[in-house]
Amino acid sequence: MANDKDTRRKPDEGPGLEEARLRQQAIGVKLRRMFDDVVNEPVPDEFLEILKRADSKSGGGA
């Protein structure tokens, strides 16, 4: 009787690998779009004010 492991496809063989790569690529594209949307959002004025206050308390110089 064959073991389940004997009949499974190895990760580096056949069309399964290409399908996995395409899936990973699609996920990457969606994540980049989502991340780009977040990065391009404007910084809220309240947050900018908090940063200004923090800079002034720490000396403000670089």
Helices and strands as residue ranges (DSSP letters): H 4-7, H 15-39, H 45-57
